[in-house]
Each structure stands twice: as C-alpha cells, then as structure tokens.
C-alpha cells in the first residue's frame, strides 16, 4: 500500500454557497504542493500526498507532518497524519499521529466497525457480535465475500491492513468511510493537477476542452461513428449492461434505464474483463463430484474446485450465488441459466451455467 500523508481541514469540509471554503481549500492544495507536486484532492477539505519521497528529503515523516501543518495553518487549522493507505491516513490525520509502516491493522483494530462500514454492514456485524475492526479482520477471508458481499470483502481487506483504498471523507459518526468514498471520489476525476483546475470544482478543465477538440477533429476526418463512448444500460450479464454510442461532442447521451429490478443480475462491483468468448470451465465439490444448479436455482453440492479451459484444478477460497435467470420465457428462444461468483488464489471469476455446462463469463482481477 502507498504511504500517504493526509491533510484534513475541519473548517473546509462543507461546501458553502459563496465558495469561500473552496477557494481556501485551493490555497491549501497549493501550499501542500510546495512539499510534493503530486497532491491528490480527495474531496473539499481533504487532500493527500505520497509520504516516502518528501519524508526522506525533509528529515523524516514526523518532521514533514510538522512542516505541512505549520504551512497550512497560515490558511486554516489543519489536521495532518501519515499511515499506509488512505483510510488509515485520514484517521491518523484526525488524531495528528504517524502510524508506523505496517501498523495499519493494529491502528484500526480497536475502532468500531462503523468507522469503515456503512450502516447496513455495521448493523449486520453488530447482530453477529462483531463490534470492532479487529474482530472483523480476524474472520477467515474465504468466508467474508460469500457472507457479506463485495462491500464487506473490501472493508475486511482494509481492516486487516491489506488494502487502503478508502478514506474518511466526512465525519466517521455519520457514515462508513467506504460509502463516503463512493459518494465523493468522482469529484477528483476532472482535476488537472493545479488548484484552479475547473474540472475539480465541477466544470470542464482545459484538458477536457483539448480532448473534445481532438475528438471532434477525428470525427470530421473519419465520420461520426469513428468516436464511440460507453454507456450503462439495464441487463443481467456484464456484456449486456454496456453499449457503445456515438460521441456527441461532450453532450450527455440519453441513458437507458438501468435501475429496473432485472432478476438474476449480479451484484456490484462489475468485472474487470468480460471475455468475448466465454471460457470452458468445470466446477466440482471436494469429492470431485460435479457441482450443478438445480431447476429450483440451488446448487446440488458445495463447490470447492475450479478448472478453466482444461487447466489444473484450483481450490476455491470463496464463492457467492447462484443467481438464476430466465430470459424470453415466452418464446422458443428462451434461456435459463444461473451465475456464480468464485474466488481462487489466482483470480476471481463470474461463472454462468446453461444446460449443465459451466463457462467463465468474466473475470474480476
């Protein structure tokens, strides 16, 4: 995980109508940039920089924290801390501490699960008697995904110090930091590297304008269909949920409703790779008996091993599902199947079964 220094400005966390807080935060970003040019604005009031390089130059992490805090204090009161990963680093900033390298799990362990988990996950963990991040991290990783879903698996990795891509973007008392990250991360997508980048504040940056001009020039030369952009739509499988439409000069294209129930749709996150041609797969239990999905949508046995494209068998670390689906039930082209998420030591896959045959439809990473 990256070693991060986080600056958290309590008085600039809220967005004000007259923009004074945002302008003050732009000044903070510029001030922090004097110690490292790679400043990442997480959200208004919170930013981070890589800690290792600047710490070596300025005499250590503790010295760097003091320098940054004193510099930002000329603009607004600030909390500064260092830790491995964004989640721990923001919490360290709120306490003004430097968490030792490799000490993220121990730093997070005594904290309540609400520090990272959203209300639904925190409520479920509480009903199971799991109230601290240390207790949650102690659960076997192989069972967390199937029991608590993708959000629970990410929270478990952060709590155990194996992942750090989360941050305390608002007050920990109001929501889990993973939920806050999902709400606020898009704000940095248009930031072009300077404190006055218009994309960071919600408009179009200079880089956006230049890119739009280049794409328009390509369309003039090769025709409108030469530039496409992806849009989400409703569907059950990952391939059906994405469609390519002609780029419309930056104007938002009409979205196809994707909020319908879509029975059988897999839960997020979306896979990283959708295979153009699904890969042949075999799924079996611990005794080698084939695992199938019954007419009632239930597994006939507990899956334990997976073979892809005739390769060696891999033991499953976790699995979730199945999610049965039935398409075009009114016609001769009706399709019945089910999908299953499986995790091995090497990768995580989305499997689909039809007519008793398993295939790898997509891979998560």
C-alpha positions as CSV (number, residue, x, y, z in Angstrom):
1,X,0.0,0.0,0.0
2,X,1.1,3.6,-0.6
3,X,2.5,5.5,2.4
4,X,0.3,8.7,2.5
5,X,0.3,12.0,4.3
6,X,-3.2,13.4,4.6
7,X,-4.2,17.0,5.3
8,X,-7.7,17.4,6.8
9,X,-9.1,20.8,7.2
10,X,-12.2,20.6,9.6
11,X,-13.4,24.1,8.7
12,X,-13.4,23.4,5.0
13,X,-15.2,20.1,4.8
14,X,-18.6,21.6,3.9
15,X,-19.4,23.2,0.6
16,X,-20.6,26.8,1.1
17,X,-22.8,28.7,-1.3
18,X,-20.4,31.7,-1.8
19,X,-17.4,29.4,-2.5
20,X,-15.1,30.8,0.3
21,X,-14.4,27.4,1.6
22,X,-13.5,26.0,-1.8
23,X,-11.2,29.0,-2.6
24,X,-9.5,28.5,0.8
25,X,-9.0,24.8,0.1
26,X,-7.4,25.7,-3.3
27,X,-4.9,27.7,-1.3
28,X,-4.3,24.7,1.0
29,X,-3.7,22.4,-2.0
30,X,-1.2,25.0,-3.4
31,X,0.6,25.2,0.0
32,X,0.8,21.4,0.3
33,X,2.2,21.3,-3.3
34,X,5.3,23.1,-2.1
35,X,6.4,19.8,-0.4
36,X,5.3,17.4,-3.2
37,X,3.8,18.3,-6.6
38,X,1.6,15.2,-6.6
39,X,-1.3,16.5,-4.4
40,X,-4.5,14.4,-4.6
41,X,-7.6,16.3,-3.6
42,X,-9.8,13.6,-2.1
43,X,-12.7,16.0,-1.5
44,X,-13.0,19.6,-0.4
45,X,-11.2,19.9,2.9
46,X,-9.1,16.7,2.5
47,X,-6.0,16.1,0.3
48,X,-3.1,13.7,0.3
49,X,0.5,13.4,-0.9
50,X,2.9,10.4,-1.2
51,X,4.9,10.4,2.1
52,X,8.1,8.4,1.3
53,X,9.9,10.8,-1.0
54,X,9.1,14.1,0.8
55,X,9.9,12.4,4.2
56,X,13.4,11.5,3.1
57,X,14.0,15.0,1.8
58,X,12.6,16.9,4.8
59,X,14.1,14.7,7.6
60,X,11.5,12.1,8.3
61,X,7.7,11.7,8.5
62,X,7.3,13.4,11.8
63,X,9.3,16.5,10.6
64,X,7.3,16.5,7.4
65,X,4.0,16.4,9.3
66,X,5.1,19.4,11.4
67,X,6.2,21.4,8.3
68,X,3.0,20.8,6.4
69,X,0.8,21.5,9.5
70,X,2.6,24.8,10.1
71,X,2.4,25.9,6.5
72,X,-1.4,25.1,6.1
73,X,-2.1,26.7,9.5
74,X,-1.4,30.1,7.8
75,X,-4.6,29.5,5.8
76,X,-6.8,27.4,8.1
77,X,-6.5,25.0,11.0
78,X,-5.4,21.6,9.8
79,X,-5.0,18.0,11.0
80,X,-2.1,16.1,9.5
81,X,-1.1,12.5,9.8
82,X,0.7,9.6,8.0
83,X,-0.2,6.0,7.5
84,X,-0.4,3.1,5.0
85,X,-3.4,3.6,2.8
86,X,-6.0,6.4,2.6
87,X,-8.4,5.0,5.2
88,X,-5.8,4.8,7.9
89,X,-4.1,8.0,6.8
90,X,-7.2,10.1,7.2
91,X,-7.9,8.6,10.6
92,X,-4.3,9.3,11.5
93,X,-4.7,12.9,10.4
94,X,-7.8,13.4,12.6
95,X,-5.6,12.3,15.6
96,X,-2.4,14.0,14.4
97,X,-0.3,10.9,14.6
98,X,2.2,9.0,12.4
99,X,1.2,5.3,12.2
100,X,4.3,3.1,11.8
101,X,4.8,1.4,8.5
102,X,3.0,-2.0,8.5
103,X,1.0,-0.9,11.6
104,X,-2.4,-0.2,9.9
105,X,-4.2,-3.3,11.1
106,X,-3.1,-2.6,14.7
107,X,-4.1,1.0,14.4
108,X,-7.6,0.2,13.1
109,X,-8.2,-2.9,15.3
110,X,-9.8,-1.2,18.4
111,X,-12.1,1.1,16.4
112,X,-15.8,0.4,15.9
113,X,-16.9,-1.2,12.7
114,X,-18.9,1.9,11.9
115,X,-15.5,3.6,11.2
116,X,-15.3,1.8,7.9
117,X,-18.6,0.0,7.3
118,X,-21.9,1.6,6.2
119,X,-25.0,1.3,8.3
120,X,-26.2,-1.9,6.7
121,X,-23.0,-3.8,7.1
122,X,-22.3,-2.4,10.5
123,X,-25.8,-3.4,11.7
124,X,-25.3,-7.0,10.4
125,X,-21.9,-7.2,12.0
126,X,-23.3,-5.9,15.3
127,X,-26.0,-8.6,15.3
128,X,-23.3,-11.2,14.9
129,X,-21.4,-9.8,17.9
130,X,-18.6,-8.2,15.8
131,X,-18.2,-4.7,17.0
132,X,-14.5,-3.7,16.3
133,X,-12.5,-3.7,13.2
134,X,-10.0,-6.1,14.8
135,X,-12.8,-8.7,15.4
136,X,-13.9,-8.3,11.8
137,X,-10.3,-8.6,10.4
138,X,-9.9,-11.8,12.4
139,X,-12.7,-13.5,10.3
140,X,-11.5,-16.0,7.7
141,X,-11.1,-14.1,4.4
142,X,-12.5,-17.1,2.5
143,X,-16.0,-16.7,4.1
144,X,-16.3,-12.9,4.1
145,X,-17.2,-12.4,0.4
146,X,-20.0,-15.0,0.4
147,X,-21.4,-13.8,3.8
148,X,-21.1,-10.0,3.5
149,X,-20.8,-9.4,-0.3
150,X,-18.3,-7.3,-2.2
151,X,-18.5,-4.2,0.1
152,X,-17.9,-6.4,3.1
153,X,-14.9,-8.0,1.5
154,X,-13.4,-4.6,0.7
155,X,-14.0,-3.4,4.3
156,X,-12.4,-6.7,5.6
157,X,-9.3,-6.1,3.5
158,X,-9.0,-2.5,4.7
159,X,-9.5,-3.6,8.4
160,X,-6.8,-6.3,8.0
161,X,-4.3,-3.8,6.5
162,X,-4.2,-5.5,3.1
163,X,-6.0,-2.6,1.2
164,X,-6.1,1.1,1.8
165,X,-8.4,2.5,-0.9
166,X,-10.9,4.2,1.3
167,X,-11.0,7.4,3.2
168,X,-12.8,9.2,6.0
169,X,-14.4,11.8,3.7
170,X,-16.9,13.1,6.2
171,X,-17.3,12.6,9.9
172,X,-17.0,8.9,10.9
173,X,-20.0,9.2,13.0
174,X,-22.4,9.7,10.1
175,X,-21.3,7.1,7.6
176,X,-18.7,4.4,6.9
177,X,-15.7,5.7,5.0
178,X,-16.2,3.2,2.1
179,X,-19.7,4.6,1.5
180,X,-18.3,8.2,1.7
181,X,-15.5,7.3,-0.8
182,X,-18.1,6.1,-3.4
183,X,-20.1,9.3,-2.9
184,X,-17.1,11.7,-3.3
185,X,-14.4,10.1,-5.4
186,X,-15.9,11.3,-8.7
187,X,-15.1,14.9,-7.7
188,X,-11.4,14.3,-8.4
189,X,-11.9,12.8,-11.9
190,X,-11.7,16.1,-13.7
191,X,-8.8,17.6,-11.6
192,X,-6.0,18.5,-13.9
193,X,-3.2,18.9,-11.4
194,X,-3.5,22.6,-10.3
195,X,-5.5,24.2,-7.5
196,X,-7.5,26.2,-10.1
197,X,-8.4,23.2,-12.2
198,X,-12.0,23.8,-13.3
199,X,-12.8,20.0,-13.5
200,X,-12.2,19.6,-9.8
201,X,-14.9,22.1,-9.0
202,X,-17.5,20.6,-11.3
203,X,-16.8,22.3,-14.6
204,X,-14.7,21.4,-17.6
205,X,-10.9,21.6,-17.3
206,X,-8.5,22.7,-20.0
207,X,-7.6,19.1,-20.6
208,X,-11.3,18.2,-21.2
209,X,-11.6,21.0,-23.7
210,X,-8.5,20.0,-25.6
211,X,-9.6,16.4,-25.7
212,X,-13.1,17.4,-27.0
213,X,-11.4,19.4,-29.8
214,X,-9.2,16.4,-30.8
215,X,-12.2,14.0,-30.8
216,X,-14.2,16.4,-32.9
217,X,-11.3,16.6,-35.4
218,X,-11.3,12.8,-35.7
219,X,-15.0,12.8,-36.4
220,X,-14.6,15.4,-39.2
221,X,-11.9,13.2,-40.8
222,X,-13.4,9.7,-40.3
223,X,-17.1,10.3,-39.7
224,X,-19.2,10.4,-36.5
225,X,-19.1,6.6,-36.0
226,X,-15.3,6.8,-35.6
227,X,-15.5,8.0,-32.0
228,X,-17.6,6.0,-29.6
229,X,-18.2,6.2,-25.8
230,X,-19.6,3.6,-23.4
231,X,-23.0,4.0,-21.6
232,X,-24.6,1.8,-19.0
233,X,-28.0,0.2,-19.6
234,X,-30.2,-2.4,-18.0
235,X,-29.2,-6.1,-18.2
236,X,-28.3,-9.2,-16.3
237,X,-24.8,-10.1,-17.6
238,X,-21.9,-7.7,-17.8
239,X,-21.7,-7.6,-21.6
240,X,-25.4,-6.7,-21.9
241,X,-25.0,-3.8,-19.4
242,X,-22.6,-1.8,-21.6
243,X,-23.3,-0.3,-25.0
244,X,-21.3,1.9,-27.3
245,X,-22.8,5.1,-28.7
246,X,-21.5,7.8,-30.9
247,X,-19.7,10.5,-29.0
248,X,-21.8,13.6,-29.0
249,X,-19.3,16.4,-28.5
250,X,-19.4,16.2,-24.7
251,X,-23.1,16.5,-24.5
252,X,-24.7,13.8,-22.3
253,X,-26.2,11.0,-24.2
254,X,-29.7,9.7,-23.2
255,X,-29.2,6.9,-20.7
256,X,-31.1,3.6,-20.9
257,X,-32.8,2.9,-17.5
258,X,-30.6,0.6,-15.5
259,X,-32.4,0.7,-12.2
260,X,-35.1,-1.9,-13.1
261,X,-35.1,-5.0,-10.9
262,X,-33.6,-7.3,-13.6
263,X,-34.0,-10.5,-11.7
264,X,-30.8,-12.6,-11.9
265,X,-28.5,-9.6,-12.2
266,X,-25.2,-10.0,-10.3
267,X,-24.4,-7.5,-7.5
268,X,-21.6,-4.9,-7.9
269,X,-18.7,-4.5,-8.3
270,X,-18.5,-5.0,-12.1
271,X,-15.9,-7.4,-13.5
272,X,-12.7,-6.0,-14.9
273,X,-12.7,-8.2,-18.0
274,X,-15.6,-9.6,-20.0
275,X,-14.5,-12.5,-22.2
276,X,-15.7,-12.1,-25.8
277,X,-15.9,-15.9,-26.0
278,X,-16.7,-17.4,-22.6
279,X,-14.1,-19.9,-21.4
280,X,-15.0,-23.6,-20.7
281,X,-15.0,-24.4,-17.0
282,X,-15.5,-27.3,-14.7
283,X,-16.8,-26.9,-11.1
284,X,-16.7,-29.7,-8.5
285,X,-17.0,-30.3,-4.8
286,X,-14.3,-31.7,-2.5
287,X,-15.0,-35.3,-3.6
288,X,-14.7,-34.4,-7.3
289,X,-18.5,-34.6,-7.9
290,X,-19.7,-32.0,-10.5
291,X,-21.5,-29.0,-9.0
292,X,-24.7,-28.1,-10.8
293,X,-27.6,-25.8,-10.4
294,X,-31.0,-27.5,-9.9
295,X,-34.3,-26.5,-11.5
296,X,-35.1,-24.7,-8.3
297,X,-32.0,-22.5,-8.7
298,X,-30.0,-24.2,-5.9
299,X,-26.5,-25.8,-6.0
300,X,-26.6,-29.5,-5.9
301,X,-23.4,-29.6,-3.9
302,X,-20.9,-27.3,-2.3
303,X,-18.3,-26.1,-4.9
304,X,-14.7,-26.5,-3.8
305,X,-12.6,-26.7,-7.0
306,X,-12.5,-25.0,-10.4
307,X,-10.8,-25.8,-13.7
308,X,-10.7,-23.3,-16.5
309,X,-10.1,-24.3,-20.2
310,X,-8.9,-27.8,-19.2
311,X,-6.2,-26.3,-16.9
312,X,-5.3,-27.6,-13.4
313,X,-7.8,-27.6,-10.6
314,X,-7.7,-24.6,-8.3
315,X,-9.2,-24.6,-4.8
316,X,-11.9,-22.1,-4.1
317,X,-11.3,-19.6,-1.4
318,X,-14.9,-18.2,-1.5
319,X,-18.0,-18.2,-3.7
320,X,-21.3,-16.5,-3.8
321,X,-24.6,-17.2,-5.6
322,X,-26.1,-18.7,-7.6
323,X,-28.3,-16.0,-9.3
324,X,-30.8,-17.9,-11.5
325,X,-32.2,-16.1,-14.6
326,X,-34.8,-16.9,-17.2
327,X,-34.9,-14.8,-20.4
328,X,-37.5,-14.7,-23.1
329,X,-39.6,-17.3,-21.3
330,X,-42.5,-16.5,-23.7
331,X,-40.6,-17.6,-26.9
332,X,-38.9,-20.5,-28.4
333,X,-35.5,-18.8,-27.8
334,X,-36.0,-18.9,-24.0
335,X,-32.8,-19.2,-21.9
336,X,-32.5,-20.5,-18.4
337,X,-29.2,-20.3,-16.5
338,X,-27.5,-19.1,-13.4
339,X,-24.4,-17.2,-12.4
340,X,-21.9,-17.8,-9.6
341,X,-19.0,-15.7,-8.3
342,X,-16.0,-17.8,-7.3
343,X,-12.6,-16.8,-5.9
344,X,-9.4,-18.8,-6.2
345,X,-5.8,-17.8,-5.0
346,X,-5.1,-16.6,-8.6
347,X,-8.3,-14.7,-9.6
348,X,-12.0,-14.1,-9.1
349,X,-14.4,-15.2,-11.9
350,X,-18.0,-14.9,-12.8
351,X,-19.3,-18.2,-14.0
352,X,-22.5,-18.9,-15.9
353,X,-24.2,-22.3,-16.4
354,X,-26.6,-23.3,-19.1
355,X,-27.8,-26.8,-19.9
356,X,-25.5,-28.2,-17.2
357,X,-22.3,-26.6,-18.7
358,X,-20.2,-24.1,-16.8
359,X,-18.4,-21.2,-18.5
360,X,-16.2,-18.3,-17.3
361,X,-18.1,-15.3,-18.5
362,X,-16.0,-12.6,-16.9
363,X,-13.0,-12.1,-14.6
364,X,-12.7,-9.6,-11.7
365,X,-9.0,-9.4,-11.5
